[in-house]
Amino acid sequence: MYLNKAIIYGNLTKDPELKSLPSGIQVASFSIATNRVYKDKDGSKKEQVEFHNVVVFGRQAETAAQYLKKGSSALIEGRMQTRSWDAEGGKKYRTEIVADRVQFGPRAGAPGASFGGGEGASSAPKAASKAKDEKAPMDTIDYPEEEINPEDIPF
């Protein structure tokens, strides 16, 4: 058995483009940028950026087009596929990730929004931005005071 699986996490380089197939199925296409930081043989820090074409079908395409925008971060799971077509000047090829799953990254202004970075994170409302030395209160879980008896667990 062979495996064709792609998992990437990055930022959109442009707004998703939503189209419809003749059958009525929605198709969204967009590009995601990922980067890799490494040290070369001289020990200097280098960054390499890759751009990935992504295609999403069906209801996920509608959702992606509605909620994702340029600079938004997203995790994409899918398979690699290369299409070809005849055009002026010869045959053209395009390799893309056909997404099975699109998971949105942190939203601007939400806790952890700086994790994804990008342009979307900088558009947080001014009321939500705090001074650097002032920390927002952390949400905590209130656990019950009583002890848990392992024999009360049903499994």
C-alpha positions, -999 to 999 in steps of 0.1 A, spaced: 0 0 0 12 35 -8 6 67 10 -2 102 -4 -7 125 26 2 162 30 -1 182 63 9 218 62 4 247 86 9 283 74 -6 316 64 -28 323 34 -11 345 8 -44 357 -7 -81 355 -1 -97 322 -11 -113 321 -45 -147 304 -45 -161 289 -77 -187 263 -87 -183 233 -109 -210 226 -135 -223 199 -111 -230 226 -85 -202 216 -61 -183 245 -46 -145 247 -50 -122 271 -31 -86 276 -41 -59 295 -22 -22 295 -15 -5 289 18 31 300 27 52 279 50 87 285 61 117 266 74 145 281 94 179 264 94 216 271 97 238 268 67 273 253 68 288 286 79 264 287 109 244 316 97 206 315 101 186 311 69 149 310 61 133 292 32 97 300 22 75 276 2 42 283 -14 16 256 -16 -16 256 -38 -46 243 -19 -80 232 -33 -110 224 -12 -144 210 -23 -179 210 -10 -191 225 23 -155 230 35 -149 251 5 -178 274 14 -166 276 50 -130 283 41 -140 311 17 -163 326 44 -138 326 73 -103 325 59 -86 356 44 -52 367 34 -28 364 64 -51 339 83 -33 308 95 -47 273 87 -37 237 91 -44 217 59 -46 179 56 -50 163 22 -33 146 -7 -9 159 -33 -22 160 -69 -7 172 -102 -30 184 -129 -20 190 -165 -36 208 -194 -27 219 -229 -21 257 -233 -3 280 -256 34 272 -255 29 236 -245 16 214 -217 12 231 -183 13 214 -149 1 224 -114 8 205 -82 -17 212 -54 -29 198 -22 -65 186 -24 -77 192 12 -96 166 31 -96 188 62 -91 225 68 -86 236 104 -86 274 110 -57 288 131 -61 312 160 -84 342 152 -71 378 156 -77 391 191 -83 356 206 -60 341 232 -30 326 215 -37 346 183 0 356 181 8 319 175 -1 320 139 12 355 132 6 371 99 -15 401 89 -47 387 104 -32 388 139 -24 425 136 -60 435 131 -70 428 167 -94 454 182 -76 482 202 -97 474 233 -83 439 233 -47 450 232 -31 455 266 1 472 277 31 448 274 37 447 312 0 442 320 -12 406 318 -48 396 312 -64 373 338 -60 337 328 -92 315 325 -90 286 349 -110 254 355 -128 251 388 -123 215 399 -145 200 426 -131 199 461 -141 163 468 -118 134 461 -126 111 432 -130 74 441 -116 52 412 -143 27 418 -169 52 409 -156 55 373 -178 35 350 -151 19 328 
